[in-house]
Amino acid sequence: MTTVTVLHPGQMGVAVARQLRLAGHEVLWVSEGRSDATADRATEAGLRLAGSLATALAKSDVVFAVCPPAAARDLAAEVAAVGFDGVYVEANAVSPGTAAAVCGILRETDAQVVDGCIIGPPPGGSTSARLYLSGEHPHTDAVAGLFTGTQVTARVLDREVGGASALKMAFAAYQKTARLLAGMSHALATDHGVADELLAEALMMPSDILSDREYLRTVAPRGWRWAPELEEIAQTLREAGLPDALALAAAGTLRCWNPLKDTDRPPLDAVFEALHDH
């Protein structure tokens, strides 16, 4: 049995903590500054309340940090101030740079930082999640082992700290923006009375947009034509009283592919390099 402190048991954190409990580990949580809803979640999941952060960390081999990304550095600093020298799993949705900063904050206490990212819904019931881990192998392997037999599939990446966070950022850049774009599209269609027709068209669209990398070789040469269309979309959004920032940003980004105009299926390396050359 390993003792793990989960900071903090929000919707995702408590689901991960519950999986650790089901695997036979003792899971602690700290109530200071937490809401009644957090306390209710922790109690329902069978987590053990520690009197303070210092008390929890003194008993813990592993700290699992799952908090809003804006609080990631401050949380690491709080843990470092207590002098924790175990394994710290930075599992927040943060950039590789922030993950490296967290590593630097905890280096002075000799804590071993494992960079983690969670992809998927909160695990439990019929749902599962993937936990990607990067960093030094003895520690990434040990963290992965905590989830053996659970609904969290742990996958160790052969990457330094920052690798798992980079994967999270790459995945979320598509997922989060795509959901927002869907909301904007449906709001605009509803305003103009064509919501049913939009939904019908959506049902005929391919569902493998992110996985179909090869299709980008046909998209990039058409970027010069798509950019003005996005500007018309921005105008339509403004006329409907909807935000136009995403459409304008997309138009500007599409122009990165202008040098590939009229090329015949350029290689993916060229497609990606053009985006870097903005």
Secondary structure, DSSP 8 states (H G I E B T S, - for coil): --EEEEE--SHHHHHHHHHHHHTT-EEEEE-TT--HHHHHHHHHTT-EEESSHHHHHHH-SEEEE---GGGHHHHHHHHHHHT--SEEEE-SS--HHHHHHHHHHHHTTT-EEEEEEEESS--BTTB-EEEEEES-HHHHHHHHHTTTTSSEEEEE-SS-TTHHHHHHHHHHHHHHHHHHHHHHHHHHHHHTT-HHHHHHHHHTS-S-TTT-GGGHHHHGGGHHHHHHHHHHHHHHHHHTT---HHHHHHHHHHGGGGGGTT-SS--HHHHHHHHHT-
